[in-house]
Amino acid sequence: MPDVTITLSDALIQRLNVIVAEYNLRNGTNLTLRQWGQLHLRELGIARELSASAAQIQDQAQADVAAAIAAEKQRLLGLGMKEGNWKSESWYRQYLTPRSPFSYFGFPSQWRGGETT
């Protein structure tokens, strides 16, 4: 990886040292000015990709909530289901039963206690 040199004034270094000290206090870290700068430059480098991923996750979460609400509405109205048999419906298993956090990331089923969702 190539080295990059940045020249900063003494006044700016003093201000940045205060910011780094506050950052370290808030986050329980002990970063130097150089480490803090490298961290934030790397964060800038991934910002667009992270933002796109976050938007995709939010869209999926909204779609999941909308589907769960629609399924619950169908259940409460008794539409398209036999009375007393609604828990066997696939939407119930998919949206209204607790899921392991592992299931959202595609981990092997044995890590999820045999869950097959």
Secondary structure as the mmCIF struct_conf table of DSSP 4:
data_model
#
loop_
_struct_conf.conf_type_id
_struct_conf.id
_struct_conf.beg_label_comp_id
_struct_conf.beg_label_asym_id
_struct_conf.beg_label_seq_id
_struct_conf.end_label_comp_id
_struct_conf.end_label_asym_id
_struct_conf.end_label_seq_id
HELX_RH_AL_P HELX_RH_AL_P1 ASP A 10 ASN A 27
TURN_TY1_P TURN_TY1_P1 GLY A 28 GLY A 28
HELX_RH_AL_P HELX_RH_AL_P2 LEU A 33 LEU A 77
TURN_TY1_P TURN_TY1_P2 GLY A 78 GLY A 80
BEND BEND1 MET A 81 MET A 81
TURN_TY1_P TURN_TY1_P3 GLU A 83 GLY A 84
HELX_RH_3T_P HELX_RH_3T_P1 TRP A 86 SER A 88
BEND BEND2 GLU A 89 GLU A 89
HELX_RH_AL_P HELX_RH_AL_P3 SER A 90 TRP A 91
HELX_RH_PI_P HELX_RH_PI_P1 TYR A 92 LEU A 96
BEND BEND3 THR A 97 THR A 97
HELX_RH_3T_P HELX_RH_3T_P2 PRO A 101 PHE A 105
TURN_TY1_P TURN_TY1_P4 GLY A 106 GLY A 106
HELX_RH_3T_P HELX_RH_3T_P3 SER A 109 ARG A 112
TURN_TY1_P TURN_TY1_P5 GLY A 113 GLY A 114
#
